[in-house]
Amino acid sequence: MAVKERVGLVVSDKMDKTVVVAIENRSSHTKYGKIVVRTKRYKAHDEENKCKEGDRVRIQETRPLSRTKRWVVAEILNSTSQS
């Protein structure tokens, strides 16, 4: 079975070893045809606290790590921090 992966934007990094990633889903409305943007937020595990707010990251599904955490940061695609 394939591992589920999503690409999204880090919207919060205030928790320890956890980031909140917003995934945008753009789809056409079935009746009116207008593009509808739906946003879903996932909590993802970030072991080294490397992710910062505004980073584009790839997350993948894993076993439950806490009550709300079921995703882990696989890689940071675009980083906003200048280092």
Secondary structure, DSSP 8 states (H G I E B T S, - for coil): ----EEEEEEEE--STTEEEEEEEEEEE-TTT--EEEEEEEEEEE-TT----TT-EEEEEE-S--SSSEEEEEEEEEE-----
